Amino acid sequence: MAFKQSFPPVVDPRVRVLVLGSLPGEQSLAAQRYYANPQNQFWRLMSGVVDEDLVPLDYDARLARLLASRVGLWDVVASAQRTGSTDAALRDISANDLAALVATLPDLRAIGFNGGASYKHGLRQLGPAASQYAIHPLPSSSGMHTVGLDAKRPAWRELARYLDV
């Protein structure tokens, strides 16, 4: 197993929706970019949330559009041992301080958990703070999650109601 470490959060004080993954996969870690694996459907799903096609944009422009739409990103796992990219292989997990982060986001209305591992670990980390927000467990954007893109879209689009788009 190899030691893996998450990225810093992508947030500003105007964020209304925070999307939390588990821990970046191998391709994302190698590129040092959230959701870098082209098989991951995250950017296509978020395009429906912010009502703009994010896929053709470069990475920095994607992040800028998310923030302009008042969407932030982070992961529930700060570091862990893991072979490969699957959440099932996570071991020796060290958590990000989600409660401290959300306390810095005065406009936060909703938290979307990208996949089951994110939801399971994230709710535990938020503790009582979770009750202050609309909580949305989302189908994983991972290409390994075999539910098709069209089946995932409705749950993800629910996040748009917390934004001014």
Backbone bond lengths (Angstrom), bond angles and torsions (degrees), N, CA, C in turn:
res aa  C-N    CA-C-N  psi(-1)  N-CA   C-N-CA  omega(-1)  CA-C   N-CA-C  phi
1 M - - - 1.455 - - 1.518 109.27 -
2 A 1.313 114.79 146.95 1.462 120.83 -179.16 1.523 110.17 -113.88
3 F 1.316 115.34 148.56 1.462 121.86 177.81 1.523 109.07 -76.97
4 K 1.328 116.98 128.51 1.470 122.68 179.73 1.518 108.57 -124.30
5 Q 1.328 115.81 144.52 1.462 120.69 -178.52 1.524 110.15 -131.21
6 S 1.312 115.60 140.28 1.462 122.90 -178.97 1.524 111.63 -73.32
7 F 1.318 114.67 175.09 1.466 122.92 177.05 1.525 109.83 -97.19
8 P 1.331 116.84 166.69 1.470 119.51 173.26 1.530 110.23 -66.60
9 P 1.324 117.21 157.98 1.462 119.44 177.34 1.524 111.26 -67.70
10 V 1.319 115.32 151.23 1.468 122.63 172.58 1.525 105.15 -108.86
11 V 1.320 116.13 95.85 1.465 121.57 -176.74 1.521 109.82 -148.05
12 D 1.308 114.87 161.56 1.458 122.44 164.63 1.531 106.26 -143.37
13 P 1.317 118.69 169.55 1.471 119.82 -174.45 1.526 115.00 -62.21
14 R 1.338 118.13 -14.47 1.465 121.65 -178.08 1.530 113.33 -86.59
15 V 1.317 118.85 -4.94 1.465 122.83 -175.73 1.530 110.64 -57.96
16 R 1.331 114.40 130.48 1.469 121.37 175.78 1.520 112.27 -106.49
17 V 1.331 116.07 -27.82 1.461 121.77 179.87 1.526 108.04 -125.83
18 L 1.314 116.12 129.24 1.459 121.91 176.38 1.518 107.86 -113.73
19 V 1.336 116.54 122.98 1.460 121.60 177.54 1.527 107.65 -103.72
20 L 1.321 114.82 123.36 1.461 121.27 -176.29 1.519 110.86 -113.87
21 G 1.325 115.57 122.66 1.451 121.23 171.64 1.518 109.26 -92.62
22 S 1.320 116.17 -171.18 1.466 120.14 178.04 1.526 109.42 -92.18
23 L 1.315 117.58 -73.61 1.460 124.96 178.51 1.518 106.44 -153.05
24 P 1.338 119.26 135.54 1.464 119.88 -178.57 1.529 112.50 -55.31
25 G 1.332 114.95 145.38 1.457 121.85 177.06 1.518 111.65 -78.28
26 E 1.318 115.29 178.41 1.464 121.87 -175.62 1.530 113.07 -55.46
27 Q 1.336 117.64 -48.30 1.466 119.66 -177.58 1.520 111.53 -66.29
28 S 1.316 116.98 -37.50 1.464 120.22 177.97 1.524 110.85 -66.71
29 L 1.325 116.84 -42.32 1.460 120.13 178.36 1.525 111.08 -63.33
30 A 1.333 116.99 -41.90 1.465 120.70 179.53 1.527 111.22 -63.85
31 A 1.333 116.61 -39.35 1.470 121.32 -178.90 1.523 112.53 -85.53
32 Q 1.346 116.91 -12.94 1.463 122.53 -174.89 1.531 110.92 56.85
33 R 1.346 114.30 44.95 1.462 121.93 -179.89 1.520 109.32 -142.24
34 Y 1.321 115.67 137.16 1.459 119.50 174.03 1.530 110.26 -61.31
35 Y 1.319 116.49 135.18 1.468 124.16 172.06 1.529 112.65 54.40
36 A 1.344 115.80 50.31 1.468 121.47 -178.39 1.526 113.38 -81.32
37 N 1.319 118.37 -20.58 1.457 120.55 -179.60 1.527 109.01 -67.34
38 P 1.337 117.78 121.58 1.474 119.28 -178.62 1.528 113.59 -63.06
39 Q 1.335 118.09 -18.86 1.463 120.79 176.61 1.525 112.15 -78.49
40 N 1.327 116.91 -17.08 1.458 120.31 178.56 1.526 108.33 -74.35
41 Q 1.302 116.85 135.18 1.466 121.94 -173.91 1.526 113.36 -93.41
42 F 1.328 117.86 8.95 1.458 121.35 -174.19 1.524 112.90 -53.90
43 W 1.321 118.31 -51.05 1.468 120.17 -174.57 1.523 111.27 -67.67
44 R 1.326 117.71 -31.95 1.470 120.36 175.21 1.523 110.51 -69.60
45 L 1.324 117.02 -40.83 1.465 120.35 178.54 1.526 111.26 -66.89
46 M 1.321 117.40 -41.90 1.465 120.39 179.59 1.524 111.84 -68.76
47 S 1.317 117.58 -26.11 1.469 120.28 175.51 1.518 110.30 -58.22
48 G 1.324 117.03 -38.08 1.459 121.20 177.33 1.513 113.27 -71.68
49 V 1.316 117.09 -25.55 1.465 121.32 179.44 1.524 110.60 -76.94
50 V 1.329 116.90 -45.75 1.473 120.76 -175.75 1.525 112.29 -93.47
51 D 1.335 117.07 -0.09 1.464 122.81 177.42 1.528 112.24 58.93
52 E 1.322 115.29 42.92 1.468 122.01 176.74 1.522 107.33 -154.65
53 D 1.341 116.75 138.52 1.458 120.32 179.35 1.528 109.39 -73.77
54 L 1.317 116.25 106.90 1.460 121.98 -178.92 1.524 112.58 -86.01
55 V 1.317 117.48 -18.28 1.461 121.97 -172.44 1.528 113.04 -58.01
56 P 1.343 120.67 -46.07 1.468 118.60 -177.02 1.535 114.44 -75.43
57 L 1.312 117.75 -9.67 1.464 120.92 -177.51 1.522 111.03 -77.05
58 D 1.341 116.33 152.55 1.460 118.24 173.29 1.525 108.82 -73.40
59 Y 1.315 116.06 169.07 1.463 121.09 -171.80 1.524 112.73 -58.57
60 D 1.319 117.44 -48.06 1.466 119.73 -178.85 1.524 111.59 -61.93
61 A 1.326 116.87 -37.79 1.467 120.51 178.21 1.531 110.67 -68.02
62 R 1.319 117.30 -36.50 1.470 120.38 176.57 1.524 110.53 -60.66
63 L 1.333 115.88 -48.13 1.465 119.45 179.75 1.521 111.07 -62.90
64 A 1.329 116.61 -40.83 1.468 120.45 179.26 1.526 110.90 -62.42
65 R 1.332 117.53 -40.47 1.466 120.86 179.51 1.529 110.80 -67.80
66 L 1.327 117.10 -38.64 1.464 118.68 176.30 1.523 110.31 -60.53
67 L 1.326 116.81 -49.03 1.466 119.91 -179.37 1.523 111.43 -63.63
68 A 1.330 117.22 -39.59 1.467 120.21 177.98 1.528 110.93 -63.00
69 S 1.321 116.24 -29.61 1.468 121.70 177.56 1.522 112.08 -87.64
70 R 1.319 116.54 -0.29 1.467 124.77 177.06 1.527 113.12 74.80
71 V 1.342 114.57 36.95 1.460 122.20 176.49 1.523 108.77 -114.64
72 G 1.327 116.54 132.83 1.455 122.24 176.09 1.519 111.11 -114.83
73 L 1.331 115.16 162.68 1.467 122.31 -179.37 1.521 110.33 -130.88
74 W 1.313 115.25 146.12 1.457 121.47 167.84 1.514 107.95 -167.27
75 D 1.317 115.81 -175.07 1.453 122.51 178.54 1.515 109.77 -127.01
76 V 1.310 117.02 152.35 1.460 120.64 179.15 1.525 111.61 -79.88
77 V 1.326 117.19 -24.86 1.460 121.85 -179.06 1.526 109.31 -99.56
78 A 1.326 116.61 124.21 1.466 121.24 176.15 1.522 110.19 -78.66
79 S 1.322 115.98 -43.70 1.460 121.09 178.53 1.523 108.75 -158.46
80 A 1.324 114.53 157.83 1.464 120.29 179.87 1.515 108.99 -166.75
81 Q 1.306 114.94 166.22 1.457 122.01 168.35 1.528 106.31 -91.25
82 R 1.339 116.06 133.74 1.465 118.69 179.02 1.518 109.54 -160.51
83 T 1.312 115.68 136.63 1.454 121.72 169.13 1.518 106.59 -99.80
84 G 1.316 117.35 126.15 1.455 120.96 -178.87 1.514 111.78 79.20
85 S 1.326 115.90 -154.90 1.464 121.36 -172.98 1.521 114.72 -118.22
86 T 1.328 118.15 -1.29 1.464 118.52 -174.23 1.529 112.11 -81.36
87 D 1.310 114.93 142.87 1.465 120.69 178.36 1.527 111.71 -64.65
88 A 1.317 117.20 -28.96 1.464 120.49 -179.82 1.528 111.69 -63.63
89 A 1.334 117.16 -21.91 1.465 121.26 -178.47 1.527 113.12 -90.04
90 L 1.329 118.74 0.96 1.472 121.20 -179.41 1.530 110.66 -66.19
91 R 1.334 115.93 131.60 1.462 122.89 177.94 1.524 108.70 -138.93
92 D 1.316 116.35 156.30 1.476 121.83 176.73 1.528 110.96 50.61
93 I 1.307 115.47 54.95 1.464 122.34 -174.43 1.522 111.36 -76.42
94 S 1.326 114.73 133.02 1.463 122.53 169.19 1.526 106.12 -112.68
95 A 1.315 117.12 126.45 1.468 121.86 -172.04 1.522 112.64 -87.56
96 N 1.330 115.54 147.61 1.460 120.50 166.73 1.526 108.49 -73.86
97 D 1.317 116.66 153.23 1.465 121.36 -179.30 1.532 109.30 -86.13
98 L 1.325 115.13 80.93 1.464 120.65 -177.00 1.517 111.96 -64.92
99 A 1.321 117.48 -39.89 1.467 120.47 -179.17 1.523 110.68 -61.12
100 A 1.324 117.14 -39.58 1.471 120.10 178.25 1.526 110.53 -66.76
101 L 1.335 116.96 -40.17 1.466 119.24 179.86 1.523 111.10 -64.81
102 V 1.320 118.08 -50.17 1.467 119.25 -176.21 1.528 111.32 -63.55
103 A 1.314 117.45 -26.22 1.468 120.75 177.24 1.526 111.90 -66.32
104 T 1.342 117.16 -18.53 1.470 121.48 178.89 1.525 112.42 -94.16
105 L 1.329 117.03 3.23 1.470 122.08 -175.59 1.527 109.70 -116.04
106 P 1.335 117.65 84.25 1.468 120.49 -173.30 1.526 114.78 -64.74
107 D 1.327 118.09 -23.72 1.465 121.20 -178.61 1.527 113.25 -96.02
108 L 1.326 117.78 1.16 1.462 121.22 -176.06 1.527 110.96 -60.36
109 R 1.337 114.80 129.01 1.462 121.60 179.49 1.520 113.20 -115.78
110 A 1.345 115.88 -33.21 1.466 119.39 -172.68 1.520 110.94 -144.27
111 I 1.326 114.22 150.00 1.461 121.81 175.56 1.517 107.62 -124.84
112 G 1.330 115.54 124.93 1.456 121.59 175.67 1.513 109.35 -105.27
113 F 1.322 116.42 127.78 1.458 121.54 179.01 1.522 108.61 -101.63
114 N 1.324 116.20 115.85 1.454 122.76 -177.24 1.528 109.37 -81.79
115 G 1.325 115.48 89.39 1.458 121.32 177.38 1.515 113.54 99.82
116 G 1.320 114.85 164.58 1.455 122.12 -174.43 1.515 114.80 -66.18
117 A 1.331 118.29 -39.52 1.469 120.43 -179.40 1.520 110.48 -65.89
118 S 1.307 116.26 -41.28 1.463 120.47 178.02 1.524 110.27 -61.00
119 Y 1.315 116.15 -44.59 1.469 121.07 -179.58 1.529 111.06 -63.03
120 K 1.316 116.28 -48.32 1.471 121.42 -177.60 1.530 111.22 -60.55
121 H 1.317 116.67 -52.14 1.467 120.41 -177.40 1.527 111.41 -73.75
122 G 1.323 117.07 -37.67 1.458 120.70 -176.34 1.509 114.25 -66.72
123 L 1.324 117.29 -42.56 1.470 119.73 178.18 1.523 111.34 -61.53
124 R 1.317 115.51 -40.00 1.465 120.00 178.41 1.534 110.04 -62.58
125 Q 1.322 116.71 -41.57 1.466 120.61 -178.09 1.524 112.20 -69.87
126 L 1.317 116.57 -37.02 1.466 119.55 -179.52 1.521 111.98 -70.07
127 G 1.317 116.01 -33.47 1.458 119.95 -179.62 1.518 111.18 58.10
128 P 1.345 117.96 -138.08 1.465 121.62 -177.14 1.535 113.59 -61.19
129 A 1.324 117.96 -24.43 1.466 120.62 -179.86 1.526 111.94 -61.37
130 A 1.331 117.65 -25.70 1.469 121.24 -178.23 1.517 112.35 -59.19
131 S 1.325 117.36 -30.32 1.467 120.42 -176.46 1.529 112.89 -68.62
132 Q 1.312 117.95 -11.46 1.463 121.81 -179.48 1.527 112.96 -84.51
133 Y 1.331 117.23 -7.47 1.461 121.12 -172.29 1.525 111.13 -129.87
134 A 1.329 114.90 156.42 1.461 119.83 169.19 1.528 106.57 -73.94
135 I 1.309 116.89 126.16 1.465 122.43 -176.99 1.523 108.66 -105.46
136 H 1.334 115.51 127.47 1.462 121.26 -178.59 1.524 110.61 -124.64
137 P 1.334 117.94 102.51 1.462 119.36 170.25 1.531 107.56 -73.54
138 L 1.313 117.13 124.33 1.462 121.97 -174.51 1.521 110.94 -111.03
139 P 1.340 117.19 148.73 1.460 118.43 172.62 1.529 108.73 -63.56
140 S 1.303 116.30 138.47 1.461 121.09 -176.65 1.522 111.56 -56.98
141 S 1.324 115.43 137.88 1.465 120.71 176.49 1.522 111.61 -80.01
142 S 1.309 117.48 -7.06 1.459 121.96 -178.42 1.521 110.93 -58.11
143 G 1.320 115.57 140.31 1.452 120.41 174.50 1.521 111.97 -65.74
144 M 1.336 116.74 -18.10 1.464 120.93 178.19 1.526 111.43 -78.21
145 H 1.319 117.13 -17.13 1.471 121.70 175.19 1.522 106.03 -81.88
146 T 1.307 117.00 108.55 1.464 121.70 -164.89 1.518 115.67 -76.23
147 V 1.322 118.26 -3.71 1.460 119.57 174.11 1.528 107.21 -64.94
148 G 1.307 117.82 135.12 1.455 121.35 -176.77 1.519 113.80 -68.09
149 L 1.311 114.96 160.37 1.461 122.65 -179.20 1.526 111.56 -55.70
150 D 1.319 117.49 -44.67 1.467 120.24 -178.33 1.525 112.43 -63.04
151 A 1.319 117.06 -32.02 1.468 120.36 178.16 1.526 111.60 -74.38
152 K 1.317 117.36 -26.53 1.469 121.72 -179.66 1.531 112.54 -81.45
153 R 1.321 116.52 -30.84 1.472 121.04 -171.56 1.526 115.28 -54.11
154 P 1.336 120.81 -46.41 1.471 118.96 -176.15 1.530 113.69 -56.95
155 A 1.313 118.00 -43.33 1.471 120.41 -179.96 1.527 110.69 -64.32
156 W 1.314 116.75 -41.68 1.459 120.38 179.83 1.529 111.01 -67.52
157 R 1.326 117.33 -40.16 1.476 120.25 -178.87 1.522 112.60 -64.19
158 E 1.325 117.48 -20.87 1.470 120.75 176.08 1.527 111.37 -56.73
159 L 1.317 117.29 -28.91 1.468 120.62 -179.17 1.523 111.97 -64.90
160 A 1.328 117.30 -26.11 1.468 121.22 -176.62 1.524 112.35 -62.33
161 R 1.306 117.90 -26.39 1.470 119.13 -176.73 1.526 113.07 -67.68
162 Y 1.321 117.28 -13.38 1.470 120.90 178.61 1.526 112.26 -94.35
163 L 1.327 116.20 -0.42 1.464 121.95 -176.73 1.520 110.44 -109.07
164 D 1.309 115.70 167.41 1.466 121.09 174.73 1.519 109.75 -101.28
165 V 1.343 116.99 59.77 1.470 120.17 178.52 1.509 109.79 -115.14
